[in-house]
Amino acid sequence: MAVPKGKTSKSKKNTRRAHDSLSAQGISVCPQCNEPKLPHRVCANCGTYKGKEVINSAEA
């Protein structure tokens, strides 16, 4: 079984973890109701996607 020969230093460990941070999601604005929404998703407020009503306003 593979066992490390020595202790991994803080510098090596933190360099390896440098790319593991999370980035914030991009937020776009709905062209119909000007509410913030996630890109490429149906607007939760008015129920439209790409200018077409996908969900009835009464259901949303």
Secondary structure in CASP SS format (residue, H / E / C, confidence):
PFRMAT SS
TARGET T0000
AUTHOR 0000-0000-0000
METHOD secondary structure of the structure
MODEL  1
M C 1.00
A C 1.00
V C 1.00
P C 1.00
K C 1.00
G C 1.00
K C 1.00
T C 1.00
S C 1.00
K H 1.00
S H 1.00
K H 1.00
K H 1.00
N H 1.00
T H 1.00
R H 1.00
R H 1.00
A H 1.00
H H 1.00
D C 1.00
S C 1.00
L C 1.00
S C 1.00
A C 1.00
Q C 1.00
G C 1.00
I C 1.00
S E 1.00
V E 1.00
C C 1.00
P C 1.00
Q C 1.00
C C 1.00
N C 1.00
E C 1.00
P E 1.00
K E 1.00
L C 1.00
P C 1.00
H C 1.00
R C 1.00
V C 1.00
C C 1.00
A C 1.00
N C 1.00
C C 1.00
G C 1.00
T E 1.00
Y E 1.00
K C 1.00
G C 1.00
K E 1.00
E E 1.00
V C 1.00
I C 1.00
N C 1.00
S C 1.00
A C 1.00
E C 1.00
A C 1.00
END
